[in-house]
Amino acid sequence: MKRDARSTARVRRLNQRQRKKLRVGEFTEYVFDVELTFSQPINDAAHSALIDDLFGFIEERGMIGGGFGGRFPLTETSGVITAMERGSPSEDDREAVAQWLRARPEVADVRVLALVDGWHGETQHGHARTQ
């Protein structure tokens, strides 16, 4: 059975280099999921324009995204956003993405989920990630 790299006892035994390599302790990197529902089904061109604008916005804030695909015409999509460099997006980043998406006319509903451990799947407050 594989050991959990995040267990408190194990993290205490690791040196700084090991914690950094395993991305645990002070080196944990968080990400957040975004779920979108569109006001009406969108085609490839409208989707590409929205995603290009979204990625331009998040790149200005030092983040990158992935996912946000699906089968056309799209009525909903989801993706994940993380920091471009080592580290994590902030709560302000999450709120800025939510506000930006809510301002888009083609988006009917936005859910920006909690920060979760991007490598090990646990929320920032130690709860298991659920969908």
Backbone as ProteinMPNN parsed JSONL, in Angstrom:
{"seq_chain_A": "MKRDARSTARVRRLNQRQRKKLRVGEFTEYVFDVELTFSQPINDAAHSALIDDLFGFIEERGMIGGGFGGRFPLTETSGVITAMERGSPSEDDREAVAQWLRARPEVADVRVLALVDGWHGETQHGHARTQ", "coords_chain_A": {"N_chain_A": [[0.836, -1.171, 0.0], [0.547, 2.2, -0.843], [2.055, 4.988, 0.749], [0.634, 7.877, 2.268], [1.666, 10.94, 1.262], [1.013, 13.268, 2.531], [0.454, 12.934, 5.212], [0.47, 14.043, 8.568], [2.438, 13.166, 10.422], [4.343, 12.071, 8.7], [5.077, 14.273, 7.088], [6.343, 15.873, 8.982], [8.692, 14.435, 9.372], [10.07, 14.766, 7.019], [12.674, 16.451, 5.225], [13.334, 19.86, 4.119], [13.927, 19.857, 1.33], [12.77, 17.427, 0.529], [10.061, 17.898, 1.181], [9.539, 19.929, -0.628], [9.918, 18.606, -3.075], [7.859, 16.696, -2.965], [5.753, 18.377, -2.833], [4.38, 19.177, -0.443], [3.37, 20.286, 2.865], [4.712, 23.462, 3.473], [5.04, 23.801, 0.772], [2.81, 23.104, -0.646], [0.656, 23.255, -3.415], [-2.11, 24.983, -4.531], [-5.166, 24.775, -6.428], [-8.084, 25.831, -8.313], [-11.391, 24.887, -9.268], [-13.605, 25.756, -11.945], [-16.91, 26.102, -12.877], [-19.07, 26.514, -15.543], [-22.189, 27.658, -16.826], [-23.933, 28.239, -19.733], [-25.926, 30.928, -21.121], [-27.269, 30.376, -23.43], [-26.9, 27.688, -25.8], [-23.564, 27.53, -27.054], [-21.452, 27.955, -29.922], [-18.461, 26.737, -31.593], [-16.88, 28.983, -32.384], [-17.789, 31.107, -30.714], [-17.207, 29.993, -28.25], [-14.403, 29.717, -28.416], [-13.675, 32.43, -28.527], [-14.539, 33.336, -25.986], [-12.955, 31.719, -24.254], [-10.365, 32.447, -25.061], [-10.391, 35.151, -24.245], [-10.818, 34.768, -21.477], [-8.49, 33.307, -20.749], [-6.564, 35.242, -21.393], [-7.199, 37.175, -19.466], [-6.73, 35.743, -17.017], [-4.027, 35.142, -17.308], [-2.866, 37.656, -17.098], [-3.033, 37.965, -14.401], [-1.202, 36.169, -13.502], [-1.82, 33.464, -13.71], [-2.811, 30.222, -15.036], [-4.949, 28.207, -17.119], [-6.935, 25.226, -17.68], [-8.78, 22.698, -19.446], [-12.182, 23.343, -19.881], [-13.615, 22.502, -22.129], [-15.594, 20.494, -24.385], [-18.469, 19.055, -26.025], [-19.807, 20.418, -28.938], [-22.941, 21.933, -29.762], [-22.134, 23.842, -26.857], [-23.555, 23.774, -23.631], [-22.701, 23.908, -21.114], [-19.593, 23.971, -19.286], [-16.418, 23.112, -17.802], [-13.424, 23.789, -15.931], [-10.011, 24.05, -14.766], [-8.031, 26.212, -12.746], [-4.832, 27.503, -12.081], [-1.787, 28.691, -10.484], [0.691, 30.303, -12.483], [3.433, 30.114, -12.028], [5.378, 28.327, -9.501], [3.42, 27.906, -6.602], [0.286, 29.276, -5.444], [-3.029, 30.292, -6.499], [-4.72, 33.159, -5.133], [-7.371, 33.929, -2.741], [-8.425, 36.325, -3.599], [-7.83, 36.173, -6.323], [-9.528, 34.052, -7.087], [-12.033, 35.245, -6.619], [-11.877, 37.404, -8.404], [-11.837, 36.082, -10.896], [-14.378, 34.898, -10.824], [-16.031, 37.213, -10.764], [-15.308, 38.4, -13.211], [-16.203, 36.459, -15.053], [-18.967, 36.445, -14.459], [-19.697, 38.876, -15.491], [-19.777, 38.469, -18.181], [-21.864, 38.268, -21.023], [-22.653, 35.85, -22.24], [-22.53, 33.956, -20.28], [-24.475, 32.286, -17.993], [-24.442, 31.181, -15.419], [-22.058, 30.833, -12.813], [-19.793, 28.851, -11.057], [-17.351, 28.949, -8.756], [-15.162, 26.925, -7.328], [-13.815, 25.734, -4.154], [-10.386, 26.247, -3.093], [-8.16, 23.648, -3.804], [-5.773, 21.051, -3.105], [-3.569, 20.8, -5.628], [-1.954, 18.661, -6.316], [-2.464, 16.537, -4.626], [-5.167, 16.5, -4.091], [-6.713, 17.474, -1.872], [-8.685, 19.757, 0.054], [-7.921, 23.173, 1.021], [-8.42, 23.351, 3.703], [-8.109, 20.828, 4.684], [-10.038, 18.915, 4.005], [-11.409, 16.191, 2.155], [-11.532, 16.241, -1.399], [-14.523, 16.708, -3.102], [-17.051, 16.137, -5.559]], "CA_chain_A": [[0.0, 0.0, 0.0], [1.323, 3.431, -0.959], [1.906, 5.886, 1.882], [0.112, 9.208, 1.98], [2.744, 11.924, 1.434], [0.526, 14.421, 3.271], [0.166, 12.658, 6.623], [1.172, 14.989, 9.437], [3.646, 12.543, 10.974], [5.333, 11.918, 7.625], [5.555, 15.599, 6.689], [7.289, 16.334, 10.014], [9.961, 13.719, 9.222], [10.723, 15.129, 5.763], [13.429, 17.702, 5.235], [12.778, 20.872, 3.225], [14.054, 19.403, -0.057], [11.774, 16.38, 0.304], [8.734, 18.524, 1.178], [9.404, 20.657, -1.886], [9.785, 17.617, -4.144], [6.537, 16.075, -2.847], [4.768, 19.462, -2.811], [3.61, 19.08, 0.793], [3.752, 21.286, 3.864], [4.727, 24.837, 2.985], [5.166, 23.782, -0.683], [1.552, 22.667, -1.244], [0.162, 24.149, -4.471], [-3.56, 24.883, -4.632], [-5.84, 25.118, -7.679], [-9.533, 25.871, -8.124], [-12.223, 24.516, -10.409], [-14.623, 26.704, -12.368], [-17.984, 25.476, -13.639], [-19.84, 27.53, -16.264], [-23.394, 27.321, -17.564], [-24.158, 29.31, -20.705], [-27.307, 31.387, -21.227], [-27.786, 29.606, -24.557], [-25.803, 26.883, -26.341], [-22.614, 28.307, -27.862], [-20.719, 27.187, -30.928], [-17.004, 26.72, -31.492], [-16.319, 30.338, -32.504], [-18.118, 31.859, -29.498], [-16.457, 29.353, -27.169], [-12.992, 30.104, -28.571], [-13.536, 33.841, -28.152], [-14.666, 33.423, -24.53], [-11.797, 31.097, -23.605], [-9.212, 33.32, -25.327], [-10.508, 36.304, -23.347], [-10.612, 34.294, -20.106], [-7.081, 32.992, -20.543], [-5.847, 36.514, -21.37], [-7.445, 37.781, -18.157], [-6.05, 35.047, -15.927], [-2.576, 35.252, -17.498], [-2.472, 38.953, -16.542], [-2.979, 37.781, -12.948], [-0.181, 35.178, -13.192], [-2.42, 32.133, -13.615], [-3.108, 29.521, -16.283], [-6.134, 27.367, -16.987], [-7.054, 24.065, -18.54], [-10.12, 22.132, -19.518], [-13.138, 24.243, -20.519], [-13.997, 21.978, -23.434], [-16.838, 19.748, -24.447], [-19.049, 18.768, -27.33], [-20.59, 21.566, -29.404], [-22.965, 23.212, -29.05], [-21.925, 23.72, -25.408], [-24.468, 24.432, -22.699], [-21.915, 24.079, -19.899], [-18.219, 23.486, -19.347], [-15.685, 23.326, -16.553], [-11.978, 23.743, -16.062], [-9.23, 24.266, -13.558], [-7.126, 27.363, -12.83], [-3.724, 27.407, -11.136], [-0.751, 29.713, -10.645], [1.605, 30.048, -13.594], [4.688, 29.686, -11.407], [5.117, 27.594, -8.261], [2.588, 28.666, -5.681], [-1.152, 29.078, -5.534], [-3.858, 31.486, -6.648], [-5.25, 33.669, -3.866], [-8.826, 34.086, -2.677], [-8.728, 37.474, -4.463], [-7.807, 35.669, -7.7], [-10.771, 33.295, -7.286], [-13.145, 36.193, -6.702], [-11.724, 38.178, -9.644], [-12.272, 35.22, -12.0], [-15.841, 34.788, -10.725], [-16.615, 38.504, -11.174], [-15.074, 38.578, -14.648], [-17.106, 35.56, -15.779], [-20.357, 36.889, -14.257], [-19.913, 40.054, -16.332], [-19.895, 38.035, -19.577], [-23.274, 38.054, -21.362], [-22.938, 34.469, -22.64], [-22.464, 33.091, -19.106], [-25.669, 32.392, -17.151], [-24.134, 30.823, -14.036], [-20.646, 30.539, -12.547], [-19.432, 28.283, -9.749], [-15.91, 28.893, -8.516], [-15.07, 26.027, -6.189], [-12.776, 25.992, -3.157], [-9.011, 25.878, -3.408], [-7.824, 22.266, -3.462], [-4.396, 20.662, -3.36], [-3.468, 20.427, -7.036], [-1.184, 17.425, -6.486], [-2.955, 15.454, -3.785], [-6.621, 16.506, -4.095], [-7.363, 17.813, -0.612], [-8.953, 21.189, 0.155], [-6.982, 23.948, 1.811], [-8.715, 23.161, 5.116], [-7.901, 19.441, 5.056], [-11.149, 18.035, 3.677], [-11.271, 15.496, 0.87], [-12.173, 16.915, -2.52], [-15.702, 16.017, -3.598], [-17.726, 16.82, -6.679]], "C_chain_A": [[0.885, 1.24, 0.0], [1.029, 4.359, 0.218], [1.404, 7.246, 1.42], [1.199, 10.234, 2.294], [2.314, 13.082, 2.324], [0.289, 14.151, 4.745], [1.054, 13.551, 7.493], [2.471, 14.416, 9.973], [4.73, 12.432, 9.902], [5.913, 13.264, 7.205], [6.567, 16.128, 7.691], [8.658, 15.673, 9.87], [10.723, 14.124, 7.96], [11.545, 16.401, 5.923], [12.845, 18.641, 4.178], [12.829, 20.433, 1.759], [12.997, 18.355, -0.392], [10.356, 16.951, 0.272], [8.493, 19.276, -0.127], [9.172, 19.697, -3.049], [8.398, 16.99, -4.149], [5.393, 17.088, -2.861], [3.806, 19.309, -1.632], [4.097, 20.147, 1.767], [3.675, 22.677, 3.274], [4.821, 24.923, 1.459], [3.903, 23.276, -1.393], [1.09, 23.709, -2.258], [-1.332, 23.907, -4.661], [-4.039, 25.335, -6.009], [-7.324, 25.289, -7.361], [-10.248, 25.544, -9.427], [-13.248, 25.608, -10.669], [-15.637, 25.935, -13.206], [-18.855, 26.578, -14.242], [-21.089, 26.916, -16.877], [-23.683, 28.515, -18.468], [-25.637, 29.654, -20.8], [-28.018, 30.733, -22.41], [-26.631, 28.799, -25.124], [-24.879, 27.719, -27.226], [-21.855, 27.376, -28.799], [-19.215, 27.344, -30.717], [-16.409, 28.127, -31.496], [-16.57, 31.152, -31.234], [-17.344, 31.309, -28.304], [-14.99, 29.762, -27.226], [-12.757, 31.539, -28.151], [-13.592, 34.007, -26.635], [-13.417, 32.888, -23.843], [-10.529, 31.907, -23.856], [-9.221, 34.533, -24.408], [-10.247, 35.903, -21.9], [-9.142, 34.024, -19.841], [-6.214, 34.25, -20.574], [-5.976, 37.192, -20.014], [-6.661, 37.077, -17.056], [-4.528, 35.096, -16.072], [-2.06, 36.585, -16.975], [-2.318, 38.881, -15.025], [-1.98, 36.701, -12.545], [-0.712, 33.769, -13.027], [-2.571, 31.528, -15.01], [-4.313, 28.619, -16.036], [-6.088, 26.194, -17.94], [-8.455, 23.502, -18.47], [-10.999, 23.036, -20.351], [-13.519, 23.788, -21.928], [-15.338, 21.306, -23.384], [-17.279, 19.551, -25.875], [-19.97, 19.915, -27.731], [-21.927, 21.13, -29.952], [-22.903, 22.993, -27.532], [-23.031, 24.434, -24.637], [-23.777, 24.673, -21.362], [-20.516, 23.523, -20.127], [-17.572, 23.71, -17.991], [-14.194, 23.22, -16.832], [-11.319, 24.028, -14.731], [-8.278, 25.435, -13.801], [-6.091, 27.232, -11.723], [-2.75, 28.549, -11.374], [0.194, 29.314, -11.774], [2.951, 29.532, -13.086], [4.359, 28.821, -10.199], [4.343, 28.494, -7.32], [1.124, 28.412, -5.968], [-1.863, 30.384, -5.84], [-4.377, 31.905, -5.272], [-6.777, 33.668, -3.898], [-9.256, 35.267, -3.541], [-8.741, 37.059, -5.932], [-9.096, 34.909, -8.007], [-11.947, 34.244, -7.48], [-13.07, 37.014, -7.986], [-12.178, 37.367, -10.854], [-13.792, 35.097, -11.997], [-16.516, 36.068, -11.207], [-16.478, 38.715, -12.675], [-16.039, 37.719, -15.456], [-18.567, 35.969, -15.633], [-20.694, 38.092, -15.133], [-20.084, 39.693, -17.807], [-21.349, 37.723, -19.914], [-23.616, 36.608, -21.723], [-22.956, 33.495, -21.466], [-23.684, 33.341, -18.219], [-25.35, 32.126, -15.684], [-22.661, 30.442, -13.923], [-20.532, 29.946, -11.156], [-17.918, 28.213, -9.696], [-15.738, 28.117, -7.218], [-13.882, 26.367, -5.299], [-11.392, 25.622, -3.68], [-8.762, 24.455, -2.934], [-6.359, 22.018, -3.794], [-4.311, 20.125, -4.784], [-2.735, 19.119, -7.274], [-1.801, 16.256, -5.737], [-4.47, 15.471, -3.58], [-7.336, 16.812, -2.806], [-7.573, 19.319, -0.558], [-7.947, 21.867, 1.077], [-7.204, 23.729, 3.316], [-8.706, 21.695, 5.528], [-9.037, 18.492, 4.756], [-10.911, 17.393, 2.317], [-12.06, 16.237, -0.212], [-13.363, 16.075, -2.994], [-16.319, 16.831, -4.721], [-19.206, 16.761, -6.472]], "O_chain_A": [[1.856, 1.32, 0.753], [-0.122, 4.494, 0.633], [1.717, 7.701, 0.32], [1.606, 10.383, 3.446], [3.167, 13.813, 2.827], [-0.055, 15.08, 5.476], [2.225, 13.778, 7.189], [3.496, 15.099, 9.98], [5.905, 12.674, 10.179], [7.12, 13.377, 6.99], [7.547, 16.763, 7.303], [9.675, 16.28, 10.206], [11.917, 13.844, 7.853], [11.166, 17.311, 6.66], [11.955, 18.247, 3.425], [11.858, 20.626, 1.027], [12.399, 18.39, -1.467], [9.54, 16.547, -0.556], [7.386, 19.265, -0.665], [8.326, 19.948, -3.908], [7.819, 16.773, -5.213], [4.22, 16.716, -2.894], [2.586, 19.311, -1.8], [5.099, 20.82, 1.527], [2.681, 23.034, 2.643], [4.695, 26.014, 0.904], [3.923, 23.045, -2.602], [1.131, 24.909, -1.985], [-1.766, 22.784, -4.916], [-3.405, 26.162, -6.665], [-7.772, 24.935, -6.271], [-9.787, 25.87, -10.52], [-13.702, 26.291, -9.752], [-15.27, 25.207, -14.129], [-19.319, 27.469, -13.531], [-21.056, 25.795, -17.385], [-23.677, 29.661, -18.019], [-26.499, 28.8, -20.592], [-29.237, 30.557, -22.385], [-25.477, 29.188, -24.946], [-25.341, 28.514, -28.044], [-21.646, 26.196, -28.516], [-18.769, 28.001, -29.777], [-15.526, 28.426, -30.692], [-15.661, 31.815, -30.734], [-16.881, 32.068, -27.452], [-14.4, 30.113, -26.204], [-11.76, 31.843, -27.496], [-12.784, 34.737, -26.061], [-12.878, 33.537, -22.946], [-9.7, 32.044, -22.956], [-8.186, 34.905, -23.854], [-9.542, 36.606, -21.175], [-8.603, 34.461, -18.824], [-5.221, 34.321, -19.849], [-5.003, 37.717, -19.474], [-5.999, 37.731, -16.25], [-3.813, 35.093, -15.07], [-0.943, 36.655, -16.463], [-1.559, 39.65, -14.437], [-1.907, 36.345, -11.369], [-0.135, 32.965, -12.295], [-2.472, 32.222, -16.022], [-4.651, 28.309, -14.893], [-5.302, 26.173, -18.887], [-9.216, 23.795, -17.548], [-10.592, 23.458, -21.434], [-13.722, 24.617, -22.816], [-16.125, 21.516, -22.46], [-16.542, 19.847, -26.816], [-20.82, 20.335, -26.945], [-22.032, 20.059, -30.549], [-23.535, 22.082, -26.996], [-23.393, 25.565, -24.96], [-24.199, 25.521, -20.575], [-20.284, 22.719, -21.031], [-18.116, 24.414, -17.139], [-13.766, 22.641, -17.83], [-11.981, 24.221, -13.711], [-7.784, 25.628, -14.912], [-6.416, 26.897, -10.584], [-2.874, 29.288, -12.351], [0.458, 28.131, -11.989], [3.529, 28.613, -13.666], [3.185, 28.601, -9.899], [4.585, 29.699, -7.253], [0.768, 27.451, -6.651], [-1.375, 31.459, -5.491], [-4.459, 31.085, -4.359], [-7.392, 33.438, -4.939], [-10.324, 35.23, -4.152], [-9.572, 37.539, -6.702], [-9.69, 35.1, -9.068], [-12.755, 34.069, -8.391], [-14.103, 37.291, -8.597], [-12.836, 37.904, -11.744], [-14.425, 35.182, -13.05], [-17.473, 36.01, -11.979], [-17.419, 39.158, -13.334], [-16.627, 38.189, -16.43], [-19.334, 35.852, -16.589], [-21.857, 38.299, -15.478], [-20.497, 40.538, -18.601], [-22.007, 36.991, -19.175], [-24.755, 36.182, -21.53], [-23.349, 32.339, -21.626], [-23.905, 34.459, -17.752], [-25.919, 32.767, -14.8], [-22.095, 29.812, -14.818], [-21.099, 30.467, -10.196], [-17.285, 27.512, -10.485], [-16.117, 28.587, -6.145], [-13.044, 27.194, -5.659], [-11.248, 24.798, -4.583], [-9.107, 24.095, -1.808], [-5.78, 22.685, -4.651], [-4.92, 19.104, -5.102], [-2.882, 18.522, -8.34], [-1.676, 15.108, -6.164], [-5.012, 14.557, -2.96], [-8.497, 16.431, -2.661], [-6.747, 20.08, -1.061], [-7.218, 21.206, 1.817], [-6.28, 23.902, 4.11], [-9.227, 21.342, 6.586], [-9.008, 17.351, 5.216], [-10.286, 17.987, 1.438], [-13.129, 16.787, 0.051], [-13.224, 14.88, -3.254], [-16.133, 18.044, -4.815], [-19.966, 17.273, -7.295]]}, "name": "protein", "num_of_chains": 1, "seq": "MKRDARSTARVRRLNQRQRKKLRVGEFTEYVFDVELTFSQPINDAAHSALIDDLFGFIEERGMIGGGFGGRFPLTETSGVITAMERGSPSEDDREAVAQWLRARPEVADVRVLALVDGWHGETQHGHARTQ"}
